[in-house]
Amino acid sequence: MSTLLVLNSSASGAASVSRQLIEETVTRLRGQDPALKVVERDLGTSPVPHLTADSAAAIRGTEPANEAQTQARALSDALVEELKAADVIVIGAPMYNFGIPSTLKAWFDYVLRAGVTFKYSEAGPEGLLKGKRAIVVESRGGLYSSGPAQSLDSQEPHLRTLLGFIGISDVTFVRAEKLGYGPEARQQAINDAQAELARVA
């Protein structure tokens, strides 16, 4: 039985395009594999706490010295175990101010752990979660995959770096772009993303 980890990070609730596309993707994957186990994390409505001095110390390997550090380590362990158990990770990542939501960044802060999900060697860092596949659904108000605004895209390159650092290199990015260009452009962007997801999911 395969396991799917689903991460939503939009703060827009039912109005979120990335959520809509993620739901359709999960439905499609379940249709292909009725025995699929799905684990969902809604980082938009139940965010992982941002790092503090205590949580950063606990995640970086220091033995917990107080209750806050103990809780941070336990949360990190739980998130890492979900990630390790997943065969496929589906991530909903809207663009907020040219980058990813801070809630999604916080999740990565808790799962990127030296000696656990990556290691350092004389040859440089090596990801320890090889063999997994990721599908990232990006929603964007403008056009950032090409044209003059491409240099402003701190979303996709950042996600590619974070996933690659822990060994996940089989990553498909599906973009719903130009959502802010009016109703027709918005619907066309959603239609195009749905067609792409039907092809890759």
C-alpha positions as CSV (number, residue, x, y, z in Angstrom):
1,M,0.0,0.0,0.0
2,S,1.4,3.4,-1.0
3,T,1.3,6.4,1.3
4,L,0.5,9.9,0.2
5,L,1.5,13.0,2.3
6,V,-0.6,16.0,1.5
7,L,0.5,19.5,2.6
8,N,-1.8,22.5,2.1
9,S,-0.4,25.9,3.1
10,S,-2.9,28.4,1.7
11,A,-4.5,30.9,4.2
12,S,-7.4,31.6,1.8
13,G,-9.6,28.7,2.9
14,A,-12.3,27.6,0.4
15,A,-11.3,30.4,-2.0
16,S,-7.8,28.9,-2.5
17,V,-6.9,27.7,-6.0
18,S,-4.1,25.6,-4.7
19,R,-6.5,23.8,-2.3
20,Q,-8.9,23.1,-5.1
21,L,-6.2,21.6,-7.3
22,I,-4.8,19.6,-4.4
23,E,-8.2,18.1,-3.7
24,E,-8.6,17.1,-7.3
25,T,-5.2,15.6,-7.4
26,V,-5.8,13.5,-4.3
27,T,-9.1,12.3,-5.7
28,R,-7.4,11.3,-8.9
29,L,-4.6,9.4,-7.0
30,R,-7.2,7.6,-4.8
31,G,-9.0,6.6,-8.0
32,Q,-5.9,5.0,-9.3
33,D,-5.2,3.2,-6.0
34,P,-8.2,2.6,-3.7
35,A,-5.9,1.3,-1.0
36,L,-3.9,4.5,-1.0
37,K,-3.2,5.8,2.5
38,V,-3.5,9.6,2.7
39,V,-2.0,11.7,5.5
40,E,-3.0,15.3,5.4
41,R,-1.4,18.4,7.1
42,D,-3.2,21.6,6.7
43,L,-0.5,24.2,7.5
44,G,-2.8,27.0,6.6
45,T,-5.4,26.3,9.3
46,S,-3.1,24.4,11.8
47,P,0.3,25.9,11.3
48,V,3.5,24.5,12.6
49,P,5.0,27.0,15.0
50,H,7.8,29.2,13.7
51,L,11.2,28.7,15.2
52,T,12.2,30.0,18.5
53,A,15.4,29.7,20.5
54,D,14.0,26.6,22.2
55,S,12.7,24.9,19.1
56,A,15.7,25.6,17.0
57,A,18.0,24.1,19.7
58,A,15.9,21.0,20.0
59,I,15.6,20.5,16.2
60,R,19.4,20.9,15.7
61,G,20.2,18.0,18.0
62,T,20.6,19.5,21.5
63,E,19.1,17.3,24.1
64,P,15.8,18.9,25.3
65,A,16.4,21.0,28.4
66,N,12.9,22.2,29.1
67,E,9.3,21.5,28.2
68,A,9.3,23.8,25.2
69,Q,12.3,22.0,23.7
70,T,10.7,18.6,24.4
71,Q,7.5,19.5,22.6
72,A,9.4,20.9,19.7
73,R,11.5,17.8,19.3
74,A,8.4,15.6,19.5
75,L,6.6,17.6,16.8
76,S,9.7,17.5,14.6
77,D,10.0,13.7,15.1
78,A,6.3,13.3,14.2
79,L,6.6,15.4,11.0
80,V,9.8,13.6,10.0
81,E,8.1,10.2,10.4
82,E,5.2,11.3,8.3
83,L,7.6,12.4,5.6
84,K,9.7,9.2,5.8
85,A,6.6,7.1,5.5
86,A,5.3,8.8,2.4
87,D,6.0,7.5,-1.1
88,V,4.5,10.6,-2.7
89,I,4.3,14.1,-1.3
90,V,1.7,16.6,-2.7
91,I,2.3,20.2,-1.7
92,G,0.0,23.1,-2.2
93,A,2.2,26.2,-2.4
94,P,0.6,29.6,-3.2
95,M,3.0,32.5,-3.8
96,Y,2.9,35.1,-1.1
97,N,5.1,38.2,-1.8
98,F,7.2,36.3,-4.3
99,G,7.9,33.3,-2.0
100,I,6.2,30.4,-0.2
101,P,3.9,30.9,2.8
102,S,5.8,31.2,6.1
103,T,3.7,28.2,7.4
104,L,5.2,26.0,4.7
105,K,8.7,27.3,5.4
106,A,8.1,26.5,9.1
107,W,7.2,22.9,8.2
108,F,10.5,22.6,6.3
109,D,12.3,24.1,9.3
110,Y,11.1,21.2,11.4
111,V,11.9,18.4,8.9
112,L,15.3,19.5,7.6
113,R,17.5,17.9,10.3
114,A,21.1,17.0,10.0
115,G,21.7,13.3,10.6
116,V,18.0,12.6,10.1
117,T,16.8,13.8,6.7
118,F,20.2,14.9,5.4
119,K,23.9,14.5,6.4
120,Y,27.1,16.3,5.8
121,S,30.1,14.6,4.3
122,E,33.4,15.5,2.7
123,A,31.6,15.5,-0.6
124,G,29.1,18.0,0.7
125,P,25.5,17.6,2.0
126,E,23.6,14.5,1.0
127,G,19.8,14.0,1.2
128,L,18.6,10.9,3.1
129,L,15.1,10.6,1.7
130,K,15.8,9.4,-1.8
131,G,13.3,7.5,-3.8
132,K,10.3,9.7,-3.1
133,R,8.2,11.7,-5.6
134,A,6.8,15.2,-5.0
135,I,4.1,17.0,-6.9
136,V,4.0,20.8,-6.1
137,V,1.0,22.8,-7.1
138,E,1.9,26.5,-7.3
139,S,-0.7,29.3,-7.5
140,R,0.4,32.8,-8.6
141,G,-1.4,36.0,-9.2
142,G,1.1,37.0,-11.9
143,L,3.3,35.4,-14.5
144,Y,6.7,34.3,-13.1
145,S,7.7,31.2,-15.1
146,S,8.8,33.4,-18.0
147,G,9.1,37.1,-18.9
148,P,10.3,40.1,-17.0
149,A,9.0,38.9,-13.6
150,Q,10.8,35.6,-13.7
151,S,13.7,37.0,-11.7
152,L,11.3,37.8,-8.8
153,D,10.3,34.1,-8.3
154,S,11.6,33.1,-4.9
155,Q,9.0,30.4,-4.7
156,E,9.8,27.5,-7.1
157,P,13.6,27.7,-6.8
158,H,13.4,27.7,-3.0
159,L,11.1,24.7,-3.0
160,R,13.3,22.8,-5.4
161,T,16.3,23.6,-3.1
162,L,14.6,22.5,0.1
163,L,13.3,19.2,-1.4
164,G,16.5,18.4,-3.1
165,F,18.5,19.0,0.0
166,I,16.7,16.1,1.7
167,G,17.1,13.9,-1.4
168,I,13.8,14.4,-3.1
169,S,14.8,15.2,-6.7
170,D,11.8,13.7,-8.6
171,V,9.7,16.8,-8.3
172,T,7.0,18.0,-10.7
173,F,5.9,21.6,-10.5
174,V,2.4,22.4,-11.8
175,R,1.7,26.2,-12.0
176,A,-1.6,28.1,-12.0
177,E,-0.4,31.5,-13.1
178,K,-2.0,34.8,-14.0
179,L,-4.8,34.3,-11.5
180,G,-4.9,38.0,-10.9
181,Y,-5.3,38.9,-14.6
182,G,-9.1,38.8,-14.6
183,P,-11.8,36.1,-14.6
184,E,-11.1,34.6,-18.0
185,A,-7.3,34.4,-17.3
186,R,-8.0,32.9,-13.9
187,Q,-10.3,30.2,-15.3
188,Q,-7.8,29.4,-18.1
189,A,-5.0,29.1,-15.5
190,I,-7.0,26.6,-13.5
191,N,-8.0,24.6,-16.6
192,D,-4.4,24.4,-17.7
193,A,-3.3,23.3,-14.3
194,Q,-6.0,20.7,-14.1
195,A,-5.0,19.3,-17.5
196,E,-1.3,19.1,-16.4
197,L,-2.2,17.4,-13.1
198,A,-4.3,14.9,-15.0
199,R,-1.2,14.1,-17.0
200,V,1.3,13.8,-14.2
201,A,-0.8,12.5,-11.2
